[in-house]
Amino acid sequence: MAKIAAALELEPKVLFEFDVPITQPVSDKKDAAIQEVLAILKAKDLRYIQMTKKLLVEIFKTFPRQ
């Protein structure tokens, strides 16, 4: 059980907590979100991809760096 918990990046006791939802680590969620965005963009023409890039650059200019 300890090896399974370690592979899932969980404490072993979490495997027996049935009323608590198991969440993905933040890095996994981030990677999944990036993959979703890439899938959307791959289906678009180059001009839409370039437009999206410009929009993102402008949006991120308005927020402090993180």
C-alpha positions as CSV (number, residue, x, y, z in Angstrom):
1,M,0.0,0.0,0.0
2,A,2.9,2.3,0.8
3,K,4.3,1.9,-2.7
4,I,0.9,2.7,-4.3
5,A,0.4,5.7,-2.2
6,A,3.9,6.9,-3.0
7,A,3.3,6.4,-6.7
8,L,0.1,8.5,-6.4
9,E,1.9,11.1,-4.3
10,L,-0.5,10.5,-1.5
11,E,-0.3,9.7,2.2
12,P,-1.2,6.1,2.7
13,K,-4.1,7.0,5.0
14,V,-5.7,8.9,2.1
15,L,-6.3,5.6,0.3
16,F,-8.8,4.7,3.1
17,E,-10.6,8.1,3.2
18,F,-13.6,7.5,1.0
19,D,-15.5,10.7,1.8
20,V,-12.6,13.0,0.8
21,P,-12.1,13.6,-3.0
22,I,-8.6,12.9,-4.2
23,T,-7.2,15.9,-6.1
24,Q,-4.4,16.1,-8.6
25,P,-1.2,17.9,-7.7
26,V,-1.1,21.5,-9.0
27,S,1.6,20.6,-11.5
28,D,-0.6,17.9,-13.0
29,K,-3.6,20.3,-13.3
30,K,-1.3,22.9,-14.9
31,D,0.0,20.4,-17.4
32,A,-3.5,19.2,-18.2
33,A,-4.7,22.8,-18.7
34,I,-1.8,23.6,-21.0
35,Q,-2.5,20.4,-23.1
36,E,-6.2,21.5,-23.4
37,V,-5.1,24.9,-24.7
38,L,-2.7,23.3,-27.1
39,A,-5.4,21.0,-28.5
40,I,-7.7,23.9,-29.1
41,L,-4.9,25.9,-30.9
42,K,-3.8,23.0,-33.0
43,A,-7.2,22.9,-34.6
44,K,-7.0,26.5,-35.6
45,D,-5.5,28.4,-38.6
46,L,-2.2,30.2,-38.0
47,R,-3.8,33.6,-38.0
48,Y,-6.0,32.6,-35.1
49,I,-3.0,31.2,-33.2
50,Q,-1.1,34.5,-33.7
51,M,-4.2,36.5,-32.6
52,T,-4.5,34.4,-29.5
53,K,-0.8,34.9,-28.7
54,K,-1.2,38.7,-29.0
55,L,-4.2,38.6,-26.8
56,L,-2.4,36.6,-24.1
57,V,0.6,39.0,-24.2
58,E,-1.7,42.0,-23.7
59,I,-3.7,40.2,-20.9
60,F,-0.5,39.2,-19.0
61,K,0.9,42.8,-19.3
62,T,-2.0,43.9,-17.1
63,F,-1.2,41.5,-14.3
64,P,1.9,41.6,-12.0
65,R,4.5,38.9,-12.7
66,Q,4.1,35.6,-10.9
